[in-house]
C-alpha cells in the first residue's frame, strides 16, 4: 500500500483573484511610484496580495523596476 503524502499549500489564505480594472489601476499606481503599503490600502487588501501581483506583472514584463522597488514613495498622510 502506498503511503499518502501530507500536502502543504502555501499562501492558501491569500486572495490571488483580481478584477482587470483593478490590475490596470495597480499598474498606474506602480508607475506613479506608490509604495506597496499605499497600494494595499487603496485596494483594502493585504500587502502580500499586492506583492504577488507585483511578481506576476514583473514576470510577464508588464511593469518595470523602479527606484526604491516595492517601497516606492509614500503618499502624504
C-alpha positions in Angstrom: 0.0 0.0 0.0 1.3 3.4 -0.9 1.7 6.0 1.8 -0.3 9.2 1.3 1.8 12.4 1.4 0.6 15.2 3.6 0.2 18.2 1.3 1.0 21.7 2.4 -0.5 24.5 0.3 1.5 27.8 0.6 -0.4 31.0 0.9 -3.8 29.3 0.8 -5.4 32.2 2.7 -4.1 34.8 0.1 -6.6 36.2 -2.3 -5.0 36.0 -5.8 -8.1 36.9 -7.8 -8.1 40.4 -9.4 -10.6 42.3 -11.5 -8.9 43.5 -14.7 -9.8 47.1 -13.8 -8.0 46.8 -10.5 -5.0 45.4 -12.2 -4.8 48.3 -14.6 -5.3 50.7 -11.6 -2.4 48.8 -9.9 -0.2 49.3 -12.9 -0.9 53.0 -12.8 -0.1 53.3 -9.1 3.1 51.3 -9.6 4.2 53.5 -12.4 3.4 56.6 -10.3 5.8 55.1 -7.7 3.4 54.5 -4.9 4.5 52.2 -2.1 3.3 48.7 -1.6 1.6 49.8 1.6 -0.3 52.6 0.0 -1.4 50.4 -2.9 -2.6 47.8 -0.4 -4.6 50.4 1.5 -6.2 51.7 -1.7 -7.5 48.2 -2.6 -8.2 47.3 1.1 -6.0 44.2 0.6 -3.1 42.7 2.4 0.4 43.8 1.2 1.2 40.1 0.5 -1.5 40.1 -2.2 0.0 43.2 -3.7 3.4 41.5 -3.6 2.1 38.5 -5.5 0.6 40.8 -8.1 3.9 42.7 -8.4 5.7 39.4 -9.0 3.2 38.3 -11.6 3.2 41.6 -13.5 7.0 41.8 -13.4 7.5 38.2 -14.6 5.2 39.0 -17.6 7.2 42.1 -18.3 4.2 44.4 -17.7 5.7 46.6 -15.0 9.3 47.8 -14.8 11.7 48.0 -11.9 11.7 51.4 -10.2 13.6 53.4 -7.7 13.1 52.1 -4.2 11.4 48.9 -5.6 8.3 47.9 -3.7 8.8 50.6 -1.1 8.3 53.3 -3.8 7.2 56.7 -2.3 4.7 57.1 0.5 1.5 59.2 0.0 1.2 62.2 2.3 -0.8 61.3 5.5 
